[in-house]
Amino acid sequence: MHKFLVVLVVFLVSVSCKEKKDETGGEDASRYEIVTDKWPKKLAVDPKAEAILKQWPEYMAMDVGFDAIYNAANKEDLSLTIEDLINEQKLLEDSTYPKEFDSPQIKSRQKVFKTYLLKVKGDLVYFLDPETSVHEMIESYNIMREQFNAIVNHTLDAKLILDQE
């Protein structure tokens, strides 16, 4: 019985001293490569809307920052770009809107874009795959750009429609 206990103790010590393998696979999360080829492309803006947007420096700064997401090579690059976009979006939110785009339609779409920006940031902070969130963020940005096009191409005068003489 005494020999059995000694053999059991030696076995347990040898098993417990065994080196453990890295369960994460040795992968650095910041080195995860991102393929931007499958991401939706940025929607073009109507020339009339573009002329107005060029006079809005806060929007132009955010637009340039948005283009940078397509240059992200890994999650660290994407994280830095998203941080920059969040700062640019805050500046845009506090800026003076052009008269044509100072409407609830634009501001609400901008809030949706901000929501998806923060969702991408959350995915990156918690080491989740940001692919779906990035697609949603790009789509929300495109929807905001579609609204710019809709506003400048809207030819009906609301005063005439609502005039009830």
N, C-alpha and C positions, 0 to 999 in steps of 0.2 A: 504494500500500500504506500509505503514511504517513497519507493522508487517511482511509482506512478505519479505522485504529487510533484516530485522533482521534475519529471519529464513534462508534466502539464505546465508547470511554471516556466520552464525553459521554452516551451512552445509558445506560450502566451507572450513572453518577453520578446521573442524573435518576431512574432507577428506584429506586435505593437511598435517595434522599433523600425519596421519596414518603411522606406521612404514613400511618401504619398506623391502621386502624380498631380500635376497642375490640372484641376478640373475645368479651368476656363479655356484650355486649349492653347495657352501661351499667346493669345491674340491680344494685341494692344487695340483698344477701342478707337483710338484716334487714328490708327493706321488703316481702318476699314475704308476701302476704296469706294467711291461713289461714281456711278455711271449716269451721266446727265443726258445721254442720248435719248432715253425713253421718256423724259419729262416733256410735258406739253410746252409748246413754244409760246412766247409772249405775243398777244394779239396786237395787230397794227391799229393805230389810231387814225381816224379821219383827218385829212389835212386841215379842216376848219378847227377841229378840236386841238390838233397839235399846235396850231398858231396861238391858241389861248393858253395851252399848257406851257409853252416855252416862256411865257411871261410870268409863270409861277415858279420861282426858283426852288422852293421847298419840294414841290412835286418832281421837278427835274432831278434834284439830288436823290430823291428816293428811287426814281426810275433808273438812274445810273447804278445805284446800289442793288436794285433788283436784278439788273443784267449780270451782276457779279455771281449770282448763285449758279449760273451755268458754267462758271469757271472753277467751282469747288471740286477738288480732287479727292478729299477725304472728309470725315466727319468733323475734324477740327477746323478745316477751312469753311465748311458749311456753318458751323457754330459761330465763327467770327463774322461771317457774312450776315447771318440772321441777327446777331447782336447789333450790327451796323444798321440793318433795315429797321429794327425796332426803334432805334434812336432817330432815324430819319422819319419814321412814321409818326413819332411823337411830335417832332418839329412840324410836320405837315398838319397834324391835327390842331396844333396851336396857331397855325399861320392864318393869314387873311386869304380867304378863298376868292377866286375870280367871281365876278358878278354872275356869270352864266352857270358856274358850278357850285354856287353857294346854295345848295338845296339838300333836303333830307335824303333824296335818292343817292347822292354821292356820299354824304356823310355816313349813311347806314352801310353802304358797301365798303367804305373804308374801315368801319368797325368790324365787319366780318373778316376783312383782310387781316386786321390786327389780331383777331381771335386765332386765325390759322397760323399766323407768325408765332404767336405764343405757344400754340400746339406743337409746332416744329421744334421750338426751343425746349419745351418739356420733354419731347421724345429724345432729344440730344442729351439733355441733363440726366435722364434716367436710363441712358444707354439702350433705348428702344430703336427699332428700325424706323427712320423718319420718312421712308419712301412715300407712303400713303399720305402723310401729312403735307409733304412738299407738293404732291399733286393737287391736294385740296387748296393749298395756299396759292399756287399758280393759277388755278381755276378761279379763285376769288379775286385775284388781281385782274385777270382777264375780264371778269364780269364787271368790275369797276371801270375798266377801259371801254367796255361795250356801252356802259351808261354814259360816258363822255360822248361817244359817237351818237347815241340816241338823243342826247340833249341838243347837240349842235344841228342835228338833222331834223329835229322836231319843228315843224313849220306852223303848227296851229297856235293861234293866239288864245290863251285861256280867258283873257278879258272879253273877247268877242263871244266865246262859247257861253260864258257864265253871265253875260249881260242880259238882264231880263226886263226889257222895257215894254 
